[in-house]
Amino acid sequence: MRLRLAVLAIALLAAGCAAPKAWERGALAAPEMAWEPDPLLATYREHTHLSKEQASGGASAGGGGCGCAN
């Protein structure tokens, strides 16, 4: 029973790592799929973050410099 569950888990994990097919790449390349769909707005947000936190880099980290959460 454990062997069957282990084989099933490995099969599910391997299936999740499949590369996208050629016809699926168009949907993945859509602007809505970008990490930052609007680069100008992302630049403004990063500038605000840097101005408020007086820090550089780590723009993806949450929380303020005082230890409080955003």
PyMOL Python script that loads the backbone (N, CA, C, O; Angstrom):
from pymol import cmd

cmd.read_pdbstr("""\
ATOM      1  N   MET A   1       0.832  -1.200   0.000  1.00  0.00           N
ATOM      2  CA  MET A   1       0.000   0.000   0.000  1.00  0.00           C
ATOM      3  C   MET A   1       0.876   1.263   0.000  1.00  0.00           C
ATOM      4  O   MET A   1       0.616   2.215  -0.735  1.00  0.00           O
ATOM      5  N   ARG A   2       1.910   1.246   0.836  1.00  0.00           N
ATOM      6  CA  ARG A   2       2.789   2.416   0.884  1.00  0.00           C
ATOM      7  C   ARG A   2       3.531   2.609  -0.429  1.00  0.00           C
ATOM      8  O   ARG A   2       3.751   3.735  -0.876  1.00  0.00           O
ATOM      9  N   LEU A   3       3.912   1.498  -1.037  1.00  0.00           N
ATOM     10  CA  LEU A   3       4.614   1.576  -2.314  1.00  0.00           C
ATOM     11  C   LEU A   3       3.711   2.188  -3.377  1.00  0.00           C
ATOM     12  O   LEU A   3       4.164   3.001  -4.183  1.00  0.00           O
ATOM     13  N   ARG A   4       2.452   1.807  -3.384  1.00  0.00           N
ATOM     14  CA  ARG A   4       1.502   2.368  -4.350  1.00  0.00           C
ATOM     15  C   ARG A   4       1.329   3.873  -4.139  1.00  0.00           C
ATOM     16  O   ARG A   4       1.289   4.643  -5.098  1.00  0.00           O
ATOM     17  N   LEU A   5       1.228   4.278  -2.881  1.00  0.00           N
ATOM     18  CA  LEU A   5       1.085   5.703  -2.595  1.00  0.00           C
ATOM     19  C   LEU A   5       2.340   6.473  -2.999  1.00  0.00           C
ATOM     20  O   LEU A   5       2.244   7.586  -3.515  1.00  0.00           O
ATOM     21  N   ALA A   6       3.504   5.893  -2.770  1.00  0.00           N
ATOM     22  CA  ALA A   6       4.745   6.548  -3.156  1.00  0.00           C
ATOM     23  C   ALA A   6       4.835   6.682  -4.673  1.00  0.00           C
ATOM     24  O   ALA A   6       5.224   7.735  -5.178  1.00  0.00           O
ATOM     25  N   VAL A   7       4.480   5.628  -5.402  1.00  0.00           N
ATOM     26  CA  VAL A   7       4.511   5.679  -6.863  1.00  0.00           C
ATOM     27  C   VAL A   7       3.504   6.715  -7.370  1.00  0.00           C
ATOM     28  O   VAL A   7       3.807   7.475  -8.291  1.00  0.00           O
ATOM     29  N   LEU A   8       2.333   6.747  -6.784  1.00  0.00           N
ATOM     30  CA  LEU A   8       1.318   7.729  -7.181  1.00  0.00           C
ATOM     31  C   LEU A   8       1.804   9.161  -6.920  1.00  0.00           C
ATOM     32  O   LEU A   8       1.616  10.041  -7.760  1.00  0.00           O
ATOM     33  N   ALA A   9       2.421   9.395  -5.771  1.00  0.00           N
ATOM     34  CA  ALA A   9       2.923  10.733  -5.446  1.00  0.00           C
ATOM     35  C   ALA A   9       4.010  11.154  -6.423  1.00  0.00           C
ATOM     36  O   ALA A   9       4.023  12.298  -6.878  1.00  0.00           O
ATOM     37  N   ILE A  10       4.915  10.251  -6.748  1.00  0.00           N
ATOM     38  CA  ILE A  10       5.981  10.566  -7.697  1.00  0.00           C
ATOM     39  C   ILE A  10       5.406  10.846  -9.077  1.00  0.00           C
ATOM     40  O   ILE A  10       5.863  11.760  -9.765  1.00  0.00           O
ATOM     41  N   ALA A  11       4.413  10.073  -9.487  1.00  0.00           N
ATOM     42  CA  ALA A  11       3.789  10.278 -10.796  1.00  0.00           C
ATOM     43  C   ALA A  11       3.093  11.636 -10.861  1.00  0.00           C
ATOM     44  O   ALA A  11       3.166  12.318 -11.883  1.00  0.00           O
ATOM     45  N   LEU A  12       2.426  12.032  -9.792  1.00  0.00           N
ATOM     46  CA  LEU A  12       1.750  13.332  -9.770  1.00  0.00           C
ATOM     47  C   LEU A  12       2.746  14.478  -9.788  1.00  0.00           C
ATOM     48  O   LEU A  12       2.516  15.492 -10.448  1.00  0.00           O
ATOM     49  N   LEU A  13       3.844  14.326  -9.075  1.00  0.00           N
ATOM     50  CA  LEU A  13       4.860  15.373  -9.071  1.00  0.00           C
ATOM     51  C   LEU A  13       5.545  15.490 -10.425  1.00  0.00           C
ATOM     52  O   LEU A  13       5.837  16.596 -10.880  1.00  0.00           O
ATOM     53  N   ALA A  14       5.800  14.369 -11.065  1.00  0.00           N
ATOM     54  CA  ALA A  14       6.454  14.391 -12.368  1.00  0.00           C
ATOM     55  C   ALA A  14       5.536  15.003 -13.428  1.00  0.00           C
ATOM     56  O   ALA A  14       6.009  15.691 -14.333  1.00  0.00           O
ATOM     57  N   ALA A  15       4.246  14.760 -13.324  1.00  0.00           N
ATOM     58  CA  ALA A  15       3.303  15.307 -14.296  1.00  0.00           C
ATOM     59  C   ALA A  15       3.165  16.822 -14.139  1.00  0.00           C
ATOM     60  O   ALA A  15       2.869  17.515 -15.113  1.00  0.00           O
ATOM     61  N   GLY A  16       3.374  17.342 -12.937  1.00  0.00           N
ATOM     62  CA  GLY A  16       3.262  18.772 -12.697  1.00  0.00           C
ATOM     63  C   GLY A  16       4.424  19.574 -13.249  1.00  0.00           C
ATOM     64  O   GLY A  16       4.338  20.797 -13.354  1.00  0.00           O
ATOM     65  N   CYS A  17       5.501  18.908 -13.599  1.00  0.00           N
ATOM     66  CA  CYS A  17       6.697  19.603 -14.097  1.00  0.00           C
ATOM     67  C   CYS A  17       6.809  19.532 -15.613  1.00  0.00           C
ATOM     68  O   CYS A  17       7.890  19.748 -16.162  1.00  0.00           O
ATOM     69  N   ALA A  18       5.732  19.239 -16.281  1.00  0.00           N
ATOM     70  CA  ALA A  18       5.768  19.100 -17.740  1.00  0.00           C
ATOM     71  C   ALA A  18       5.974  20.466 -18.386  1.00  0.00           C
ATOM     72  O   ALA A  18       5.429  21.467 -17.920  1.00  0.00           O
ATOM     73  N   ALA A  19       6.748  20.504 -19.439  1.00  0.00           N
ATOM     74  CA  ALA A  19       6.973  21.741 -20.181  1.00  0.00           C
ATOM     75  C   ALA A  19       5.724  22.078 -20.998  1.00  0.00           C
ATOM     76  O   ALA A  19       5.026  21.175 -21.460  1.00  0.00           O
ATOM     77  N   PRO A  20       5.438  23.372 -21.180  1.00  0.00           N
ATOM     78  CA  PRO A  20       4.261  23.742 -21.966  1.00  0.00           C
ATOM     79  C   PRO A  20       4.439  23.371 -23.438  1.00  0.00           C
ATOM     80  O   PRO A  20       5.542  23.420 -23.982  1.00  0.00           O
ATOM     81  N   LYS A  21       3.356  23.011 -24.046  1.00  0.00           N
ATOM     82  CA  LYS A  21       3.372  22.678 -25.474  1.00  0.00           C
ATOM     83  C   LYS A  21       3.494  23.961 -26.293  1.00  0.00           C
ATOM     84  O   LYS A  21       3.291  25.058 -25.772  1.00  0.00           O
ATOM     85  N   ALA A  22       3.822  23.820 -27.564  1.00  0.00           N
ATOM     86  CA  ALA A  22       4.025  24.980 -28.426  1.00  0.00           C
ATOM     87  C   ALA A  22       2.767  25.842 -28.520  1.00  0.00           C
ATOM     88  O   ALA A  22       2.863  27.069 -28.557  1.00  0.00           O
ATOM     89  N   TRP A  23       1.606  25.226 -28.559  1.00  0.00           N
ATOM     90  CA  TRP A  23       0.357  25.990 -28.694  1.00  0.00           C
ATOM     91  C   TRP A  23      -0.067  26.626 -27.366  1.00  0.00           C
ATOM     92  O   TRP A  23      -0.950  27.483 -27.361  1.00  0.00           O
ATOM     93  N   GLU A  24       0.542  26.227 -26.235  1.00  0.00           N
ATOM     94  CA  GLU A  24       0.223  26.812 -24.942  1.00  0.00           C
ATOM     95  C   GLU A  24       1.108  28.021 -24.626  1.00  0.00           C
ATOM     96  O   GLU A  24       0.785  28.800 -23.729  1.00  0.00           O
ATOM     97  N   ARG A  25       2.187  28.182 -25.328  1.00  0.00           N
ATOM     98  CA  ARG A  25       3.133  29.251 -25.029  1.00  0.00           C
ATOM     99  C   ARG A  25       2.567  30.626 -25.332  1.00  0.00           C
ATOM    100  O   ARG A  25       2.960  31.607 -24.701  1.00  0.00           O
ATOM    101  N   GLY A  26       1.661  30.714 -26.277  1.00  0.00           N
ATOM    102  CA  GLY A  26       1.041  31.998 -26.591  1.00  0.00           C
ATOM    103  C   GLY A  26       0.258  32.547 -25.418  1.00  0.00           C
ATOM    104  O   GLY A  26       0.299  33.747 -25.147  1.00  0.00           O
ATOM    105  N   ALA A  27      -0.459  31.675 -24.716  1.00  0.00           N
ATOM    106  CA  ALA A  27      -1.229  32.115 -23.547  1.00  0.00           C
ATOM    107  C   ALA A  27      -0.295  32.520 -22.408  1.00  0.00           C
ATOM    108  O   ALA A  27      -0.594  33.452 -21.662  1.00  0.00           O
ATOM    109  N   LEU A  28       0.829  31.825 -22.274  1.00  0.00           N
ATOM    110  CA  LEU A  28       1.765  32.158 -21.206  1.00  0.00           C
ATOM    111  C   LEU A  28       2.527  33.443 -21.489  1.00  0.00           C
ATOM    112  O   LEU A  28       3.023  34.083 -20.562  1.00  0.00           O
ATOM    113  N   ALA A  29       2.627  33.828 -22.746  1.00  0.00           N
ATOM    114  CA  ALA A  29       3.338  35.044 -23.120  1.00  0.00           C
ATOM    115  C   ALA A  29       2.438  36.272 -23.108  1.00  0.00           C
ATOM    116  O   ALA A  29       2.896  37.370 -23.423  1.00  0.00           O
ATOM    117  N   ALA A  30       1.178  36.111 -22.753  1.00  0.00           N
ATOM    118  CA  ALA A  30       0.252  37.247 -22.711  1.00  0.00           C
ATOM    119  C   ALA A  30       0.706  38.260 -21.663  1.00  0.00           C
ATOM    120  O   ALA A  30       1.281  37.872 -20.646  1.00  0.00           O
ATOM    121  N   PRO A  31       0.462  39.539 -21.888  1.00  0.00           N
ATOM    122  CA  PRO A  31       0.879  40.558 -20.923  1.00  0.00           C
ATOM    123  C   PRO A  31       0.282  40.352 -19.528  1.00  0.00           C
ATOM    124  O   PRO A  31       0.892  40.738 -18.531  1.00  0.00           O
ATOM    125  N   GLU A  32      -0.897  39.751 -19.453  1.00  0.00           N
ATOM    126  CA  GLU A  32      -1.536  39.526 -18.150  1.00  0.00           C
ATOM    127  C   GLU A  32      -0.781  38.518 -17.304  1.00  0.00           C
ATOM    128  O   GLU A  32      -0.960  38.472 -16.087  1.00  0.00           O
ATOM    129  N   MET A  33       0.063  37.708 -17.932  1.00  0.00           N
ATOM    130  CA  MET A  33       0.791  36.667 -17.214  1.00  0.00           C
ATOM    131  C   MET A  33       2.130  37.159 -16.673  1.00  0.00           C
ATOM    132  O   MET A  33       2.828  36.404 -15.996  1.00  0.00           O
ATOM    133  N   ALA A  34       2.497  38.383 -16.949  1.00  0.00           N
ATOM    134  CA  ALA A  34       3.775  38.918 -16.490  1.00  0.00           C
ATOM    135  C   ALA A  34       3.729  39.160 -14.986  1.00  0.00           C
ATOM    136  O   ALA A  34       2.661  39.385 -14.416  1.00  0.00           O
ATOM    137  N   TRP A  35       4.899  39.111 -14.348  1.00  0.00           N
ATOM    138  CA  TRP A  35       4.963  39.405 -12.913  1.00  0.00           C
ATOM    139  C   TRP A  35       4.486  40.816 -12.654  1.00  0.00           C
ATOM    140  O   TRP A  35       3.743  41.068 -11.705  1.00  0.00           O
ATOM    141  N   GLU A  36       4.910  41.723 -13.490  1.00  0.00           N
ATOM    142  CA  GLU A  36       4.479  43.116 -13.400  1.00  0.00           C
ATOM    143  C   GLU A  36       3.902  43.510 -14.755  1.00  0.00           C
ATOM    144  O   GLU A  36       4.661  43.874 -15.654  1.00  0.00           O
ATOM    145  N   PRO A  37       2.575  43.448 -14.929  1.00  0.00           N
ATOM    146  CA  PRO A  37       1.980  43.767 -16.220  1.00  0.00           C
ATOM    147  C   PRO A  37       2.234  45.212 -16.658  1.00  0.00           C
ATOM    148  O   PRO A  37       2.299  45.496 -17.854  1.00  0.00           O
ATOM    149  N   ASP A  38       2.377  46.113 -15.700  1.00  0.00           N
ATOM    150  CA  ASP A  38       2.599  47.522 -16.021  1.00  0.00           C
ATOM    151  C   ASP A  38       3.960  47.939 -15.465  1.00  0.00           C
ATOM    152  O   ASP A  38       4.074  48.225 -14.274  1.00  0.00           O
ATOM    153  N   PRO A  39       4.998  47.978 -16.315  1.00  0.00           N
ATOM    154  CA  PRO A  39       6.336  48.303 -15.820  1.00  0.00           C
ATOM    155  C   PRO A  39       6.434  49.700 -15.210  1.00  0.00           C
ATOM    156  O   PRO A  39       7.184  49.899 -14.254  1.00  0.00           O
ATOM    157  N   LEU A  40       5.699  50.661 -15.740  1.00  0.00           N
ATOM    158  CA  LEU A  40       5.751  52.016 -15.199  1.00  0.00           C
ATOM    159  C   LEU A  40       5.182  52.056 -13.779  1.00  0.00           C
ATOM    160  O   LEU A  40       5.755  52.690 -12.894  1.00  0.00           O
ATOM    161  N   LEU A  41       4.059  51.380 -13.569  1.00  0.00           N
ATOM    162  CA  LEU A  41       3.474  51.320 -12.233  1.00  0.00           C
ATOM    163  C   LEU A  41       4.406  50.589 -11.271  1.00  0.00           C
ATOM    164  O   LEU A  41       4.509  50.969 -10.105  1.00  0.00           O
ATOM    165  N   ALA A  42       5.081  49.551 -11.741  1.00  0.00           N
ATOM    166  CA  ALA A  42       6.036  48.830 -10.897  1.00  0.00           C
ATOM    167  C   ALA A  42       7.187  49.735 -10.489  1.00  0.00           C
ATOM    168  O   ALA A  42       7.669  49.660  -9.359  1.00  0.00           O
ATOM    169  N   THR A  43       7.629  50.589 -11.405  1.00  0.00           N
ATOM    170  CA  THR A  43       8.704  51.530 -11.094  1.00  0.00           C
ATOM    171  C   THR A  43       8.252  52.524 -10.032  1.00  0.00           C
ATOM    172  O   THR A  43       9.010  52.833  -9.113  1.00  0.00           O
ATOM    173  N   TYR A  44       7.032  53.025 -10.147  1.00  0.00           N
ATOM    174  CA  TYR A  44       6.495  53.943  -9.136  1.00  0.00           C
ATOM    175  C   TYR A  44       6.393  53.266  -7.772  1.00  0.00           C
ATOM    176  O   TYR A  44       6.752  53.854  -6.752  1.00  0.00           O
ATOM    177  N   ARG A  45       5.905  52.033  -7.760  1.00  0.00           N
ATOM    178  CA  ARG A  45       5.780  51.302  -6.490  1.00  0.00           C
ATOM    179  C   ARG A  45       7.142  51.070  -5.846  1.00  0.00           C
ATOM    180  O   ARG A  45       7.296  51.229  -4.635  1.00  0.00           O
ATOM    181  N   GLU A  46       8.127  50.693  -6.654  1.00  0.00           N
ATOM    182  CA  GLU A  46       9.460  50.468  -6.108  1.00  0.00           C
ATOM    183  C   GLU A  46      10.055  51.764  -5.573  1.00  0.00           C
ATOM    184  O   GLU A  46      10.706  51.761  -4.528  1.00  0.00           O
ATOM    185  N   HIS A  47       9.838  52.870  -6.277  1.00  0.00           N
ATOM    186  CA  HIS A  47      10.330  54.163  -5.808  1.00  0.00           C
ATOM    187  C   HIS A  47       9.691  54.524  -4.467  1.00  0.00           C
ATOM    188  O   HIS A  47      10.373  54.992  -3.555  1.00  0.00           O
ATOM    189  N   THR A  48       8.391  54.308  -4.351  1.00  0.00           N
ATOM    190  CA  THR A  48       7.696  54.595  -3.101  1.00  0.00           C
ATOM    191  C   THR A  48       8.224  53.712  -1.982  1.00  0.00           C
ATOM    192  O   THR A  48       8.443  54.172  -0.861  1.00  0.00           O
ATOM    193  N   HIS A  49       8.426  52.448  -2.297  1.00  0.00           N
ATOM    194  CA  HIS A  49       8.945  51.517  -1.292  1.00  0.00           C
ATOM    195  C   HIS A  49      10.325  51.955  -0.825  1.00  0.00           C
ATOM    196  O   HIS A  49      10.604  51.972   0.374  1.00  0.00           O
ATOM    197  N   LEU A  50      11.189  52.308  -1.772  1.00  0.00           N
ATOM    198  CA  LEU A  50      12.539  52.726  -1.409  1.00  0.00           C
ATOM    199  C   LEU A  50      12.520  54.024  -0.608  1.00  0.00           C
ATOM    200  O   LEU A  50      13.310  54.198   0.320  1.00  0.00           O
ATOM    201  N   SER A  51      11.621  54.931  -0.966  1.00  0.00           N
ATOM    202  CA  SER A  51      11.538  56.200  -0.251  1.00  0.00           C
ATOM    203  C   SER A  51      11.041  56.009   1.173  1.00  0.00           C
ATOM    204  O   SER A  51      11.507  56.682   2.092  1.00  0.00           O
ATOM    205  N   LYS A  52      10.106  55.104   1.356  1.00  0.00           N
ATOM    206  CA  LYS A  52       9.531  54.891   2.683  1.00  0.00           C
ATOM    207  C   LYS A  52      10.440  54.054   3.569  1.00  0.00           C
ATOM    208  O   LYS A  52      10.546  54.312   4.768  1.00  0.00           O
ATOM    209  N   GLU A  53      11.085  53.071   3.002  1.00  0.00           N
ATOM    210  CA  GLU A  53      11.874  52.141   3.798  1.00  0.00           C
ATOM    211  C   GLU A  53      13.344  52.509   3.893  1.00  0.00           C
ATOM    212  O   GLU A  53      14.062  51.999   4.753  1.00  0.00           O
ATOM    213  N   GLN A  54      13.796  53.404   3.002  1.00  0.00           N
ATOM    214  CA  GLN A  54      15.206  53.782   2.964  1.00  0.00           C
ATOM    215  C   GLN A  54      16.091  52.548   2.854  1.00  0.00           C
ATOM    216  O   GLN A  54      17.119  52.421   3.519  1.00  0.00           O
ATOM    217  N   ALA A  55      15.649  51.649   1.988  1.00  0.00           N
ATOM    218  CA  ALA A  55      16.391  50.416   1.764  1.00  0.00           C
ATOM    219  C   ALA A  55      16.470  50.179   0.270  1.00  0.00           C
ATOM    220  O   ALA A  55      15.683  50.735  -0.496  1.00  0.00           O
ATOM    221  N   SER A  56      17.409  49.365  -0.138  1.00  0.00           N
ATOM    222  CA  SER A  56      17.493  49.017  -1.553  1.00  0.00           C
ATOM    223  C   SER A  56      17.406  47.511  -1.688  1.00  0.00           C
ATOM    224  O   SER A  56      17.884  46.769  -0.830  1.00  0.00           O
ATOM    225  N   GLY A  57      16.782  47.060  -2.790  1.00  0.00           N
ATOM    226  CA  GLY A  57      16.611  45.634  -3.011  1.00  0.00           C
ATOM    227  C   GLY A  57      15.549  45.058  -2.125  1.00  0.00           C
ATOM    228  O   GLY A  57      14.992  45.758  -1.279  1.00  0.00           O
ATOM    229  N   GLY A  58      15.262  43.798  -2.305  1.00  0.00           N
ATOM    230  CA  GLY A  58      14.266  43.133  -1.467  1.00  0.00           C
ATOM    231  C   GLY A  58      12.883  43.706  -1.616  1.00  0.00           C
ATOM    232  O   GLY A  58      12.124  43.741  -0.647  1.00  0.00           O
ATOM    233  N   ALA A  59      12.529  44.161  -2.817  1.00  0.00           N
ATOM    234  CA  ALA A  59      11.236  44.800  -3.001  1.00  0.00           C
ATOM    235  C   ALA A  59      10.079  43.828  -2.800  1.00  0.00           C
ATOM    236  O   ALA A  59       8.934  44.251  -2.637  1.00  0.00           O
ATOM    237  N   SER A  60      10.367  42.537  -2.810  1.00  0.00           N
ATOM    238  CA  SER A  60       9.278  41.562  -2.652  1.00  0.00           C
ATOM    239  C   SER A  60       9.014  41.225  -1.184  1.00  0.00           C
ATOM    240  O   SER A  60       8.037  40.541  -0.879  1.00  0.00           O
ATOM    241  N   ALA A  61       9.855  41.685  -0.287  1.00  0.00           N
ATOM    242  CA  ALA A  61       9.688  41.363   1.134  1.00  0.00           C
ATOM    243  C   ALA A  61       8.589  42.224   1.736  1.00  0.00           C
ATOM    244  O   ALA A  61       8.489  43.414   1.436  1.00  0.00           O
ATOM    245  N   GLY A  62       7.777  41.631   2.574  1.00  0.00           N
ATOM    246  CA  GLY A  62       6.715  42.357   3.235  1.00  0.00           C
ATOM    247  C   GLY A  62       7.171  42.926   4.564  1.00  0.00           C
ATOM    248  O   GLY A  62       8.213  42.534   5.091  1.00  0.00           O
ATOM    249  N   GLY A  63       6.409  43.830   5.094  1.00  0.00           N
ATOM    250  CA  GLY A  63       6.705  44.389   6.401  1.00  0.00           C
ATOM    251  C   GLY A  63       7.461  45.695   6.317  1.00  0.00           C
ATOM    252  O   GLY A  63       8.106  45.990   5.311  1.00  0.00           O
ATOM    253  N   GLY A  64       7.379  46.455   7.351  1.00  0.00           N
ATOM    254  CA  GLY A  64       8.058  47.738   7.392  1.00  0.00           C
ATOM    255  C   GLY A  64       9.395  47.646   8.109  1.00  0.00           C
ATOM    256  O   GLY A  64       9.726  46.613   8.690  1.00  0.00           O
ATOM    257  N   GLY A  65      10.154  48.720   8.066  1.00  0.00           N
ATOM    258  CA  GLY A  65      11.443  48.755   8.725  1.00  0.00           C
ATOM    259  C   GLY A  65      11.327  48.727  10.233  1.00  0.00           C
ATOM    260  O   GLY A  65      12.288  48.389  10.924  1.00  0.00           O
ATOM    261  N   CYS A  66      10.154  49.083  10.757  1.00  0.00           N
ATOM    262  CA  CYS A  66       9.959  49.116  12.196  1.00  0.00           C
ATOM    263  C   CYS A  66       9.520  47.757  12.753  1.00  0.00           C
ATOM    264  O   CYS A  66       9.334  47.612  13.961  1.00  0.00           O
ATOM    265  N   GLY A  67       9.354  46.763  11.872  1.00  0.00           N
ATOM    266  CA  GLY A  67       8.930  45.447  12.330  1.00  0.00           C
ATOM    267  C   GLY A  67       7.429  45.236  12.209  1.00  0.00           C
ATOM    268  O   GLY A  67       6.936  44.151  12.514  1.00  0.00           O
ATOM    269  N   CYS A  68       6.698  46.244  11.773  1.00  0.00           N
ATOM    270  CA  CYS A  68       5.253  46.092  11.610  1.00  0.00           C
ATOM    271  C   CYS A  68       4.935  45.579  10.209  1.00  0.00           C
ATOM    272  O   CYS A  68       5.738  45.760   9.293  1.00  0.00           O
ATOM    273  N   ALA A  69       3.795  44.949  10.029  1.00  0.00           N
ATOM    274  CA  ALA A  69       3.396  44.398   8.734  1.00  0.00           C
ATOM    275  C   ALA A  69       2.735  45.489   7.897  1.00  0.00           C
ATOM    276  O   ALA A  69       2.143  46.431   8.425  1.00  0.00           O
ATOM    277  N   ASN A  70       2.851  45.339   6.589  1.00  0.00           N
ATOM    278  CA  ASN A  70       2.192  46.290   5.674  1.00  0.00           C
ATOM    279  C   ASN A  70       0.719  46.053   5.661  1.00  0.00           C
ATOM    280  O   ASN A  70      -0.012  46.748   4.955  1.00  0.00           O
TER     281      ASN A  70
END
""", "prot")
cmd.dss("prot")
cmd.show_as("cartoon", "prot")
cmd.util.cbc("prot")
cmd.orient("prot")
